[in-house]
């Protein structure tokens, strides 16, 4: 399954926590929680690309769509926060 690629190249996968932002929303991914269900990939293939590094590409989608996809993550590995632009 393509999602087995997620986290593969990270030395200590269990402790990996990464953030990816498009300037409006920041996606947080915690490797140890990820069950590699592939739901994020199926829901938004433009952003979640397990065979690429970095595997999350937030500039490829709208903020609303990213949030929608993150909320579908069944394990809680994906979370998000809105970027405070200080306005
Ligand atoms: S939906 Fe969540 S648990 Fe499934 S592959 Fe994506 S990050 Fe991992």
Boltz pocket constraint, residues with backbone or C-beta under 6 A from the ligand:
constraints:
  - pocket:
      binder: B
      contacts: [[A, 3], [A, 6], [A, 29], [A, 33], [A, 34], [A, 35], [A, 36], [A, 37], [A, 38], [A, 39], [A, 40], [A, 41], [A, 72], [A, 73], [A, 74], [A, 75], [A, 76], [A, 77], [A, 78]]
      max_distance: 6.0
